[in-house]
């Protein structure tokens, strides 16, 4: 959740342990499409954002 005017995404990292995928969706469209991202790729993305690389 971000308090920046509605540009939010939801992700469910707990599913990665059983599926190897992290589902990501638009928080305003809970019945809309879900991107299923491989856990390792999602982890690399988060690391890149935190480090300022991305």
mmCIF file as Biopython writes it, N, C-alpha, C and O atoms, coordinates in Angstrom:
data_model
#
loop_
_atom_site.group_PDB
_atom_site.id
_atom_site.type_symbol
_atom_site.label_atom_id
_atom_site.label_alt_id
_atom_site.label_comp_id
_atom_site.label_asym_id
_atom_site.label_entity_id
_atom_site.label_seq_id
_atom_site.pdbx_PDB_ins_code
_atom_site.Cartn_x
_atom_site.Cartn_y
_atom_site.Cartn_z
_atom_site.occupancy
_atom_site.B_iso_or_equiv
_atom_site.auth_seq_id
_atom_site.auth_asym_id
_atom_site.pdbx_PDB_model_num
ATOM 1   N N  . UNK A ? 1  ? 0.838   -1.189  0.000   1.0 0.0 1  A 1 
ATOM 2   C CA . UNK A ? 1  ? 0.000   0.000   0.000   1.0 0.0 1  A 1 
ATOM 3   C C  . UNK A ? 1  ? 0.873   1.239   0.000   1.0 0.0 1  A 1 
ATOM 4   O O  . UNK A ? 1  ? 1.866   1.321   0.723   1.0 0.0 1  A 1 
ATOM 5   N N  . UNK A ? 2  ? 0.491   2.186   -0.811  1.0 0.0 2  A 1 
ATOM 6   C CA . UNK A ? 2  ? 1.188   3.472   -0.794  1.0 0.0 2  A 1 
ATOM 7   C C  . UNK A ? 2  ? 0.151   4.579   -0.709  1.0 0.0 2  A 1 
ATOM 8   O O  . UNK A ? 2  ? -0.931  4.465   -1.285  1.0 0.0 2  A 1 
ATOM 9   N N  . UNK A ? 3  ? 0.468   5.625   -0.008  1.0 0.0 3  A 1 
ATOM 10  C CA . UNK A ? 3  ? -0.464  6.731   0.196   1.0 0.0 3  A 1 
ATOM 11  C C  . UNK A ? 3  ? -0.094  7.881   -0.734  1.0 0.0 3  A 1 
ATOM 12  O O  . UNK A ? 3  ? 0.104   9.012   -0.292  1.0 0.0 3  A 1 
ATOM 13  N N  . UNK A ? 4  ? -0.003  7.579   -2.027  1.0 0.0 4  A 1 
ATOM 14  C CA . UNK A ? 4  ? 0.432   8.595   -2.972  1.0 0.0 4  A 1 
ATOM 15  C C  . UNK A ? 4  ? -0.630  8.967   -3.989  1.0 0.0 4  A 1 
ATOM 16  O O  . UNK A ? 4  ? -0.308  9.533   -5.034  1.0 0.0 4  A 1 
ATOM 17  N N  . UNK A ? 5  ? -1.855  8.672   -3.717  1.0 0.0 5  A 1 
ATOM 18  C CA . UNK A ? 5  ? -2.906  9.055   -4.632  1.0 0.0 5  A 1 
ATOM 19  C C  . UNK A ? 5  ? -3.456  7.911   -5.471  1.0 0.0 5  A 1 
ATOM 20  O O  . UNK A ? 5  ? -4.165  8.164   -6.445  1.0 0.0 5  A 1 
ATOM 21  N N  . UNK A ? 6  ? -3.160  6.687   -5.136  1.0 0.0 6  A 1 
ATOM 22  C CA . UNK A ? 6  ? -3.818  5.579   -5.790  1.0 0.0 6  A 1 
ATOM 23  C C  . UNK A ? 6  ? -2.992  4.739   -6.741  1.0 0.0 6  A 1 
ATOM 24  O O  . UNK A ? 6  ? -3.546  3.858   -7.398  1.0 0.0 6  A 1 
ATOM 25  N N  . UNK A ? 7  ? -1.722  4.963   -6.843  1.0 0.0 7  A 1 
ATOM 26  C CA . UNK A ? 7  ? -0.891  4.126   -7.716  1.0 0.0 7  A 1 
ATOM 27  C C  . UNK A ? 7  ? -0.309  2.976   -6.906  1.0 0.0 7  A 1 
ATOM 28  O O  . UNK A ? 7  ? 0.884   2.951   -6.607  1.0 0.0 7  A 1 
ATOM 29  N N  . UNK A ? 8  ? -1.156  2.038   -6.561  1.0 0.0 8  A 1 
ATOM 30  C CA . UNK A ? 8  ? -0.753  0.965   -5.648  1.0 0.0 8  A 1 
ATOM 31  C C  . UNK A ? 8  ? -0.791  -0.391  -6.332  1.0 0.0 8  A 1 
ATOM 32  O O  . UNK A ? 8  ? -1.566  -0.618  -7.260  1.0 0.0 8  A 1 
ATOM 33  N N  . UNK A ? 9  ? 0.053   -1.273  -5.859  1.0 0.0 9  A 1 
ATOM 34  C CA . UNK A ? 9  ? 0.017   -2.671  -6.278  1.0 0.0 9  A 1 
ATOM 35  C C  . UNK A ? 9  ? -0.027  -3.535  -5.028  1.0 0.0 9  A 1 
ATOM 36  O O  . UNK A ? 9  ? 0.431   -3.132  -3.958  1.0 0.0 9  A 1 
ATOM 37  N N  . UNK A ? 10 ? -0.583  -4.717  -5.180  1.0 0.0 10 A 1 
ATOM 38  C CA . UNK A ? 10 ? -0.595  -5.709  -4.101  1.0 0.0 10 A 1 
ATOM 39  C C  . UNK A ? 10 ? 0.250   -6.883  -4.555  1.0 0.0 10 A 1 
ATOM 40  O O  . UNK A ? 10 ? 0.284   -7.226  -5.737  1.0 0.0 10 A 1 
ATOM 41  N N  . UNK A ? 11 ? 0.923   -7.484  -3.610  1.0 0.0 11 A 1 
ATOM 42  C CA . UNK A ? 11 ? 1.711   -8.672  -3.907  1.0 0.0 11 A 1 
ATOM 43  C C  . UNK A ? 11 ? 1.557   -9.644  -2.764  1.0 0.0 11 A 1 
ATOM 44  O O  . UNK A ? 11 ? 1.282   -9.242  -1.634  1.0 0.0 11 A 1 
ATOM 45  N N  . UNK A ? 12 ? 1.730   -10.918 -3.047  1.0 0.0 12 A 1 
ATOM 46  C CA . UNK A ? 12 ? 1.518   -11.958 -2.048  1.0 0.0 12 A 1 
ATOM 47  C C  . UNK A ? 12 ? 2.749   -12.864 -1.989  1.0 0.0 12 A 1 
ATOM 48  O O  . UNK A ? 12 ? 2.756   -13.943 -2.581  1.0 0.0 12 A 1 
ATOM 49  N N  . UNK A ? 13 ? 3.786   -12.426 -1.279  1.0 0.0 13 A 1 
ATOM 50  C CA . UNK A ? 13 ? 5.028   -13.199 -1.265  1.0 0.0 13 A 1 
ATOM 51  C C  . UNK A ? 13 ? 4.908   -14.564 -0.597  1.0 0.0 13 A 1 
ATOM 52  O O  . UNK A ? 13 ? 5.712   -15.455 -0.873  1.0 0.0 13 A 1 
ATOM 53  N N  . UNK A ? 14 ? 3.921   -14.743 0.273   1.0 0.0 14 A 1 
ATOM 54  C CA . UNK A ? 14 ? 3.785   -16.023 0.978   1.0 0.0 14 A 1 
ATOM 55  C C  . UNK A ? 14 ? 3.477   -17.185 0.036   1.0 0.0 14 A 1 
ATOM 56  O O  . UNK A ? 14 ? 3.729   -18.338 0.386   1.0 0.0 14 A 1 
ATOM 57  N N  . UNK A ? 15 ? 2.946   -16.909 -1.134  1.0 0.0 15 A 1 
ATOM 58  C CA . UNK A ? 15 ? 2.654   -17.992 -2.077  1.0 0.0 15 A 1 
ATOM 59  C C  . UNK A ? 15 ? 3.911   -18.517 -2.760  1.0 0.0 15 A 1 
ATOM 60  O O  . UNK A ? 15 ? 3.888   -19.606 -3.332  1.0 0.0 15 A 1 
ATOM 61  N N  . UNK A ? 16 ? 4.992   -17.774 -2.713  1.0 0.0 16 A 1 
ATOM 62  C CA . UNK A ? 16 ? 6.230   -18.181 -3.380  1.0 0.0 16 A 1 
ATOM 63  C C  . UNK A ? 16 ? 6.790   -19.477 -2.817  1.0 0.0 16 A 1 
ATOM 64  O O  . UNK A ? 16 ? 7.437   -20.233 -3.542  1.0 0.0 16 A 1 
ATOM 65  N N  . UNK A ? 17 ? 6.557   -19.748 -1.549  1.0 0.0 17 A 1 
ATOM 66  C CA . UNK A ? 17 ? 7.104   -20.964 -0.951  1.0 0.0 17 A 1 
ATOM 67  C C  . UNK A ? 17 ? 6.462   -22.222 -1.523  1.0 0.0 17 A 1 
ATOM 68  O O  . UNK A ? 17 ? 7.100   -23.274 -1.576  1.0 0.0 17 A 1 
ATOM 69  N N  . UNK A ? 18 ? 5.215   -22.125 -1.948  1.0 0.0 18 A 1 
ATOM 70  C CA . UNK A ? 18 ? 4.543   -23.306 -2.492  1.0 0.0 18 A 1 
ATOM 71  C C  . UNK A ? 18 ? 4.505   -23.331 -4.018  1.0 0.0 18 A 1 
ATOM 72  O O  . UNK A ? 18 ? 4.497   -24.405 -4.619  1.0 0.0 18 A 1 
ATOM 73  N N  . UNK A ? 19 ? 4.481   -22.162 -4.646  1.0 0.0 19 A 1 
ATOM 74  C CA . UNK A ? 19 ? 4.328   -22.112 -6.105  1.0 0.0 19 A 1 
ATOM 75  C C  . UNK A ? 19 ? 5.585   -21.653 -6.833  1.0 0.0 19 A 1 
ATOM 76  O O  . UNK A ? 19 ? 5.749   -21.926 -8.022  1.0 0.0 19 A 1 
ATOM 77  N N  . UNK A ? 20 ? 6.480   -20.952 -6.120  1.0 0.0 20 A 1 
ATOM 78  C CA . UNK A ? 20 ? 7.651   -20.377 -6.776  1.0 0.0 20 A 1 
ATOM 79  C C  . UNK A ? 20 ? 7.334   -19.089 -7.516  1.0 0.0 20 A 1 
ATOM 80  O O  . UNK A ? 20 ? 8.186   -18.542 -8.216  1.0 0.0 20 A 1 
ATOM 81  N N  . UNK A ? 21 ? 6.099   -18.605 -7.360  1.0 0.0 21 A 1 
ATOM 82  C CA . UNK A ? 21 ? 5.650   -17.395 -8.049  1.0 0.0 21 A 1 
ATOM 83  C C  . UNK A ? 21 ? 5.133   -16.374 -7.049  1.0 0.0 21 A 1 
ATOM 84  O O  . UNK A ? 21 ? 4.589   -16.733 -6.005  1.0 0.0 21 A 1 
ATOM 85  N N  . UNK A ? 22 ? 5.307   -15.097 -7.377  1.0 0.0 22 A 1 
ATOM 86  C CA . UNK A ? 22 ? 4.762   -14.006 -6.563  1.0 0.0 22 A 1 
ATOM 87  C C  . UNK A ? 22 ? 3.679   -13.316 -7.394  1.0 0.0 22 A 1 
ATOM 88  O O  . UNK A ? 22 ? 3.989   -12.686 -8.405  1.0 0.0 22 A 1 
ATOM 89  N N  . UNK A ? 23 ? 2.412   -13.428 -6.980  1.0 0.0 23 A 1 
ATOM 90  C CA . UNK A ? 23 ? 1.347   -12.748 -7.716  1.0 0.0 23 A 1 
ATOM 91  C C  . UNK A ? 23 ? 1.325   -11.253 -7.388  1.0 0.0 23 A 1 
ATOM 92  O O  . UNK A ? 23 ? 1.478   -10.849 -6.235  1.0 0.0 23 A 1 
ATOM 93  N N  . UNK A ? 24 ? 1.129   -10.447 -8.433  1.0 0.0 24 A 1 
ATOM 94  C CA . UNK A ? 24 ? 1.095   -8.989  -8.294  1.0 0.0 24 A 1 
ATOM 95  C C  . UNK A ? 24 ? -0.121  -8.487  -9.061  1.0 0.0 24 A 1 
ATOM 96  O O  . UNK A ? 24 ? -0.384  -8.931  -10.178 1.0 0.0 24 A 1 
ATOM 97  N N  . UNK A ? 25 ? -0.871  -7.547  -8.449  1.0 0.0 25 A 1 
ATOM 98  C CA . UNK A ? 25 ? -2.044  -6.985  -9.128  1.0 0.0 25 A 1 
ATOM 99  C C  . UNK A ? 25 ? -2.252  -5.528  -8.740  1.0 0.0 25 A 1 
ATOM 100 O O  . UNK A ? 25 ? -1.653  -5.031  -7.786  1.0 0.0 25 A 1 
ATOM 101 N N  . UNK A ? 26 ? -3.105  -4.860  -9.491  1.0 0.0 26 A 1 
ATOM 102 C CA . UNK A ? 26 ? -3.518  -3.490  -9.203  1.0 0.0 26 A 1 
ATOM 103 C C  . UNK A ? 26 ? -4.461  -3.538  -8.000  1.0 0.0 26 A 1 
ATOM 104 O O  . UNK A ? 26 ? -5.462  -4.254  -8.027  1.0 0.0 26 A 1 
ATOM 105 N N  . UNK A ? 27 ? -4.152  -2.790  -6.956  1.0 0.0 27 A 1 
ATOM 106 C CA . UNK A ? 27 ? -4.962  -2.852  -5.740  1.0 0.0 27 A 1 
ATOM 107 C C  . UNK A ? 27 ? -6.366  -2.292  -5.932  1.0 0.0 27 A 1 
ATOM 108 O O  . UNK A ? 27 ? -7.262  -2.606  -5.149  1.0 0.0 27 A 1 
ATOM 109 N N  . UNK A ? 28 ? -6.575  -1.473  -6.952  1.0 0.0 28 A 1 
ATOM 110 C CA . UNK A ? 28 ? -7.899  -0.916  -7.205  1.0 0.0 28 A 1 
ATOM 111 C C  . UNK A ? 28 ? -8.761  -1.839  -8.060  1.0 0.0 28 A 1 
ATOM 112 O O  . UNK A ? 28 ? -9.971  -1.642  -8.164  1.0 0.0 28 A 1 
ATOM 113 N N  . UNK A ? 29 ? -8.141  -2.843  -8.668  1.0 0.0 29 A 1 
ATOM 114 C CA . UNK A ? 29 ? -8.868  -3.752  -9.550  1.0 0.0 29 A 1 
ATOM 115 C C  . UNK A ? 29 ? -8.635  -5.182  -9.080  1.0 0.0 29 A 1 
ATOM 116 O O  . UNK A ? 29 ? -7.918  -5.952  -9.718  1.0 0.0 29 A 1 
ATOM 117 N N  . UNK A ? 30 ? -9.247  -5.518  -7.964  1.0 0.0 30 A 1 
ATOM 118 C CA . UNK A ? 30 ? -8.983  -6.814  -7.325  1.0 0.0 30 A 1 
ATOM 119 C C  . UNK A ? 30 ? -9.504  -8.005  -8.121  1.0 0.0 30 A 1 
ATOM 120 O O  . UNK A ? 30 ? -9.112  -9.139  -7.847  1.0 0.0 30 A 1 
ATOM 121 N N  . UNK A ? 31 ? -10.375 -7.776  -9.097  1.0 0.0 31 A 1 
ATOM 122 C CA . UNK A ? 31 ? -10.844 -8.875  -9.938  1.0 0.0 31 A 1 
ATOM 123 C C  . UNK A ? 31 ? -10.153 -8.875  -11.297 1.0 0.0 31 A 1 
ATOM 124 O O  . UNK A ? 31 ? -10.470 -9.689  -12.164 1.0 0.0 31 A 1 
ATOM 125 N N  . UNK A ? 32 ? -9.221  -7.967  -11.473 1.0 0.0 32 A 1 
ATOM 126 C CA . UNK A ? 32 ? -8.505  -7.862  -12.737 1.0 0.0 32 A 1 
ATOM 127 C C  . UNK A ? 32 ? -7.370  -8.861  -12.853 1.0 0.0 32 A 1 
ATOM 128 O O  . UNK A ? 32 ? -7.244  -9.773  -12.037 1.0 0.0 32 A 1 
ATOM 129 N N  . UNK A ? 33 ? -6.548  -8.682  -13.873 1.0 0.0 33 A 1 
ATOM 130 C CA . UNK A ? 33 ? -5.467  -9.632  -14.129 1.0 0.0 33 A 1 
ATOM 131 C C  . UNK A ? 33 ? -4.398  -9.622  -13.034 1.0 0.0 33 A 1 
ATOM 132 O O  . UNK A ? 33 ? -4.202  -8.634  -12.327 1.0 0.0 33 A 1 
ATOM 133 N N  . UNK A ? 34 ? -3.725  -10.750 -12.927 1.0 0.0 34 A 1 
ATOM 134 C CA . UNK A ? 34 ? -2.637  -10.921 -11.962 1.0 0.0 34 A 1 
ATOM 135 C C  . UNK A ? 34 ? -1.387  -11.312 -12.741 1.0 0.0 34 A 1 
ATOM 136 O O  . UNK A ? 34 ? -1.429  -12.202 -13.591 1.0 0.0 34 A 1 
ATOM 137 N N  . UNK A ? 35 ? -0.287  -10.651 -12.449 1.0 0.0 35 A 1 
ATOM 138 C CA . UNK A ? 35 ? 1.003   -11.058 -13.007 1.0 0.0 35 A 1 
ATOM 139 C C  . UNK A ? 35 ? 1.625   -12.055 -12.045 1.0 0.0 35 A 1 
ATOM 140 O O  . UNK A ? 35 ? 1.714   -11.784 -10.847 1.0 0.0 35 A 1 
ATOM 141 N N  . UNK A ? 36 ? 2.049   -13.187 -12.543 1.0 0.0 36 A 1 
ATOM 142 C CA . UNK A ? 36 ? 2.729   -14.181 -11.719 1.0 0.0 36 A 1 
ATOM 143 C C  . UNK A ? 36 ? 4.211   -14.131 -12.058 1.0 0.0 36 A 1 
ATOM 144 O O  . UNK A ? 36 ? 4.629   -14.559 -13.134 1.0 0.0 36 A 1 
ATOM 145 N N  . UNK A ? 37 ? 4.993   -13.605 -11.132 1.0 0.0 37 A 1 
ATOM 146 C CA . UNK A ? 37 ? 6.415   -13.361 -11.370 1.0 0.0 37 A 1 
ATOM 147 C C  . UNK A ? 37 ? 7.241   -14.402 -10.617 1.0 0.0 37 A 1 
ATOM 148 O O  . UNK A ? 37 ? 6.995   -14.642 -9.435  1.0 0.0 37 A 1 
ATOM 149 N N  . UNK A ? 38 ? 8.209   -15.018 -11.278 1.0 0.0 38 A 1 
ATOM 150 C CA . UNK A ? 38 ? 9.073   -15.973 -10.563 1.0 0.0 38 A 1 
ATOM 151 C C  . UNK A ? 38 ? 9.693   -15.311 -9.329  1.0 0.0 38 A 1 
ATOM 152 O O  . UNK A ? 38 ? 10.139  -14.165 -9.384  1.0 0.0 38 A 1 
ATOM 153 N N  . UNK A ? 39 ? 9.712   -16.046 -8.225  1.0 0.0 39 A 1 
ATOM 154 C CA . UNK A ? 39 ? 10.169  -15.499 -6.949  1.0 0.0 39 A 1 
ATOM 155 C C  . UNK A ? 39 ? 11.576  -14.909 -7.035  1.0 0.0 39 A 1 
ATOM 156 O O  . UNK A ? 39 ? 11.826  -13.845 -6.468  1.0 0.0 39 A 1 
ATOM 157 N N  . UNK A ? 40 ? 12.491  -15.569 -7.724  1.0 0.0 40 A 1 
ATOM 158 C CA . UNK A ? 40 ? 13.859  -15.064 -7.831  1.0 0.0 40 A 1 
ATOM 159 C C  . UNK A ? 40 ? 13.901  -13.734 -8.589  1.0 0.0 40 A 1 
ATOM 160 O O  . UNK A ? 40 ? 14.658  -12.837 -8.216  1.0 0.0 40 A 1 
ATOM 161 N N  . UNK A ? 41 ? 13.105  -13.600 -9.638  1.0 0.0 41 A 1 
ATOM 162 C CA . UNK A ? 41 ? 13.051  -12.356 -10.401 1.0 0.0 41 A 1 
ATOM 163 C C  . UNK A ? 41 ? 12.450  -11.236 -9.564  1.0 0.0 41 A 1 
ATOM 164 O O  . UNK A ? 41 ? 12.929  -10.103 -9.602  1.0 0.0 41 A 1 
ATOM 165 N N  . UNK A ? 42 ? 11.402  -11.550 -8.808  1.0 0.0 42 A 1 
ATOM 166 C CA . UNK A ? 42 ? 10.778  -10.531 -7.968  1.0 0.0 42 A 1 
ATOM 167 C C  . UNK A ? 42 ? 11.742  -10.072 -6.879  1.0 0.0 42 A 1 
ATOM 168 O O  . UNK A ? 42 ? 11.822  -8.882  -6.573  1.0 0.0 42 A 1 
ATOM 169 N N  . UNK A ? 43 ? 12.463  -11.008 -6.304  1.0 0.0 43 A 1 
ATOM 170 C CA . UNK A ? 43 ? 13.453  -10.677 -5.277  1.0 0.0 43 A 1 
ATOM 171 C C  . UNK A ? 43 ? 14.544  -9.771  -5.848  1.0 0.0 43 A 1 
ATOM 172 O O  . UNK A ? 43 ? 14.945  -8.801  -5.205  1.0 0.0 43 A 1 
ATOM 173 N N  . UNK A ? 44 ? 15.023  -10.085 -7.052  1.0 0.0 44 A 1 
ATOM 174 C CA . UNK A ? 44 ? 16.040  -9.254  -7.695  1.0 0.0 44 A 1 
ATOM 175 C C  . UNK A ? 44 ? 15.497  -7.857  -7.976  1.0 0.0 44 A 1 
ATOM 176 O O  . UNK A ? 44 ? 16.223  -6.874  -7.825  1.0 0.0 44 A 1 
ATOM 177 N N  . UNK A ? 45 ? 14.234  -7.753  -8.380  1.0 0.0 45 A 1 
ATOM 178 C CA . UNK A ? 45 ? 13.602  -6.466  -8.621  1.0 0.0 45 A 1 
ATOM 179 C C  . UNK A ? 45 ? 13.546  -5.632  -7.340  1.0 0.0 45 A 1 
ATOM 180 O O  . UNK A ? 45 ? 13.925  -4.461  -7.342  1.0 0.0 45 A 1 
ATOM 181 N N  . UNK A ? 46 ? 13.076  -6.234  -6.253  1.0 0.0 46 A 1 
ATOM 182 C CA . UNK A ? 46 ? 12.978  -5.521  -4.973  1.0 0.0 46 A 1 
ATOM 183 C C  . UNK A ? 46 ? 14.371  -5.073  -4.506  1.0 0.0 46 A 1 
ATOM 184 O O  . UNK A ? 46 ? 14.533  -3.949  -4.030  1.0 0.0 46 A 1 
ATOM 185 N N  . UNK A ? 47 ? 15.352  -5.933  -4.638  1.0 0.0 47 A 1 
ATOM 186 C CA . UNK A ? 47 ? 16.724  -5.583  -4.260  1.0 0.0 47 A 1 
ATOM 187 C C  . UNK A ? 47 ? 17.220  -4.401  -5.086  1.0 0.0 47 A 1 
ATOM 188 O O  . UNK A ? 47 ? 17.845  -3.487  -4.547  1.0 0.0 47 A 1 
ATOM 189 N N  . UNK A ? 48 ? 16.947  -4.412  -6.383  1.0 0.0 48 A 1 
ATOM 190 C CA . UNK A ? 48 ? 17.354  -3.310  -7.253  1.0 0.0 48 A 1 
ATOM 191 C C  . UNK A ? 48 ? 16.680  -1.993  -6.893  1.0 0.0 48 A 1 
ATOM 192 O O  . UNK A ? 48 ? 17.315  -0.939  -6.932  1.0 0.0 48 A 1 
ATOM 193 N N  . UNK A ? 49 ? 15.402  -2.045  -6.546  1.0 0.0 49 A 1 
ATOM 194 C CA . UNK A ? 49 ? 14.683  -0.833  -6.146  1.0 0.0 49 A 1 
ATOM 195 C C  . UNK A ? 49 ? 15.247  -0.297  -4.838  1.0 0.0 49 A 1 
ATOM 196 O O  . UNK A ? 49 ? 15.499  0.901   -4.713  1.0 0.0 49 A 1 
ATOM 197 N N  . UNK A ? 50 ? 15.447  -1.178  -3.866  1.0 0.0 50 A 1 
ATOM 198 C CA . UNK A ? 50 ? 15.969  -0.742  -2.561  1.0 0.0 50 A 1 
ATOM 199 C C  . UNK A ? 50 ? 17.364  -0.143  -2.663  1.0 0.0 50 A 1 
ATOM 200 O O  . UNK A ? 50 ? 17.693  0.790   -1.931  1.0 0.0 50 A 1 
ATOM 201 N N  . UNK A ? 51 ? 18.183  -0.667  -3.560  1.0 0.0 51 A 1 
ATOM 202 C CA . UNK A ? 51 ? 19.560  -0.182  -3.692  1.0 0.0 51 A 1 
ATOM 203 C C  . UNK A ? 51 ? 19.653  1.082   -4.531  1.0 0.0 51 A 1 
ATOM 204 O O  . UNK A ? 51 ? 20.697  1.732   -4.565  1.0 0.0 51 A 1 
ATOM 205 N N  . UNK A ? 52 ? 18.564  1.433   -5.210  1.0 0.0 52 A 1 
ATOM 206 C CA . UNK A ? 52 ? 18.571  2.604   -6.074  1.0 0.0 52 A 1 
ATOM 207 C C  . UNK A ? 52 ? 19.056  2.287   -7.489  1.0 0.0 52 A 1 
ATOM 208 O O  . UNK A ? 52 ? 19.172  3.186   -8.322  1.0 0.0 52 A 1 
ATOM 209 N N  . UNK A ? 53 ? 19.337  1.025   -7.758  1.0 0.0 53 A 1 
ATOM 210 C CA . UNK A ? 53 ? 19.803  0.615   -9.071  1.0 0.0 53 A 1 
ATOM 211 C C  . UNK A ? 53 ? 18.711  0.761   -10.130 1.0 0.0 53 A 1 
ATOM 212 O O  . UNK A ? 53 ? 19.006  1.035   -11.293 1.0 0.0 53 A 1 
ATOM 213 N N  . UNK A ? 54 ? 17.448  0.577   -9.731  1.0 0.0 54 A 1 
ATOM 214 C CA . UNK A ? 54 ? 16.321  0.687   -10.661 1.0 0.0 54 A 1 
ATOM 215 C C  . UNK A ? 54 ? 15.521  1.927   -10.407 1.0 0.0 54 A 1 
ATOM 216 O O  . UNK A ? 54 ? 14.534  2.178   -11.100 1.0 0.0 54 A 1 
#
